[in-house]
Amino acid sequence: MKQIGEKQIDANGVLINFEISIKKIIEYDNCFIVLIRERKEIPNNIIAYDYYGNELWKINDIVRAKISRGYDDIEKMSNNMLKTYYELGIVYEIDLDCMKITNETYMR
């Protein structure tokens, strides 16, 4: 997997194009996670792909918010844990093996 410019990723020859700029990419053993973000809010803006360019899930598949909002940042905690920072001040810790939220913290 290799980022090409601000809005494109090459995953083993498969080009993944975004309309929004890529803010961050985090790599795991069997997938990589992309945060797309610009100045305006972009709902459901964390997306996971396998290394062949197939989309695996979007963040709202896990969080299941009634109104999907955008995320400001992502952080790799361990080989199977992801931390996400929701625009409303909520931090989710997600176990990627079982696709569940393990901890939820309110920053406000």
N, C-alpha and C positions, 0 to 999 in steps of 0.2 A: 504494500500500500504506500502510495506517495501522493502528497498534495501537489497539485499543479495550479499555480495561481491562487487567487482569492476565492474562487467559486468552483473548483474542480478537483476531483480525486481520481487517481488511477489505481484500481484494485485488480492487480494481475491482468492488465490489459482491458478491463472494463472501465469505461469512463463514467463517473458519477458527477452530474452537473447540478448545481444549486443556483437558484435565483438570488439567494442571500449569501453574504460573505461567510466563510468559515472562520469562526473565532478560535476554536480549539478542537484537537483530535486527541483521543486517548486510546492507546492500543492495549488489548488483552490477548491472551493466547489464541482464542477462537473467534474474536471479533474486534472491531474498532468502533468507537463511539464518537460521533460528530456533534458539535454544538455550532449551530448557525445563528448568527446574531448581528444586528446592526443597531442603529439608534432607536428605531421604532420597535414596538413589541411584536414578536413573532410567536404565535402559539405553537405548542408541540414541537419545539425547536431542538430537541435532542433525539438523534436517530442512530440506531446501531445497524452495522452491516457486517456480513462475513467477508473474508478476504477474497471472495470471488465477485464482490460487488452486489450481492443480494441483500435487500433490506430485511432485517430481522424484526425490528420493532421501533416504535416511536414512544417517547416518554409517557404519553397519556395512556398507552396500553398497560402500563404498570401503575401509574398514579390514579388513573380513572377520575380525574377532576370533572365536575359537572360543566364548568366553563374552563376550557383549556387556555392557559396563559403561557407566557414565555419564561424562559430560564436565563439567568445572568451568567452562570458559570457551572463547570463540572470539575470534579477532582477524583483521581484514582486513589482509593484508600488501600487496596490490596489487590491480589490477583483475581478476586471475584466480587469486590465491593466498589460501588460508585457512589459519590456524594454529589448531589445536585442542589443548586441554589435557585430557588423559585423567586420570581420578581416580587411576590407579596411578602417576602421575608421568611419563607419556610425552607428549611434545609431537610432534604430526604437522604437517608442512607439506604442504598438498594443492593440486595444480594442478587447478583446476576445469574447465579446458578439456579435459584428457584424463582427468580423474577418477582421478588416481593420486597416491600419497604420494611426494613428492620428497625429504623429509628426515624422519628420526625421531631424536629426542633423548630421553635418559633423564635425568630430574631427580634421581633418587635414587641 
